[in-house]
Amino acid sequence: LRPDYVDGLTLLGGEPMEPENQAGLVEFVERVRAEFPRGFGKTIWCFTGDFWDVELVNGGRHHTSYTDRLLSCVDVLVDGPFV
């Protein structure tokens, strides 16, 4: 991510917000965010087939103990089915 021509990180494919994937992603994404804080030209995008206000909120079927930590590092969440 260091070269200037790299705009940031995109999480997609498979399903990054699937509960079993969140545990593996959260430390990585937190490490990226720590190295490239907001405002330093690197963004983190996440594409998910889940709807944020249904599956990812507290009590939603894909909300885990990692969800809020992961989402707090994401700059842009593109949610819902790809049509």
Phi, psi and omega in degrees: 000352185292321182301146181298333182284352177268119183280334182162207185237137176238128176258123180196180173065139201069230174202100184299332183265004172300134185310318182289344178269335184298319182299320180285332183274327191299316180293321178298312182293322176296323178294318177298314181296322179295321180284329181233079181299158177306142179093358180254020171085004178241125180249157175242119177252147176226123175258128179220145174282350178283151170270129181304314186279003178241297186274332190259351178283162178306125183097347177287159186294340178249010177280129179231183176292349180260342189304309184295322176298316181295311181294332180292342179268343185277133177276319183227123175251118176257107187248160179097164182299144174281122183249000000 
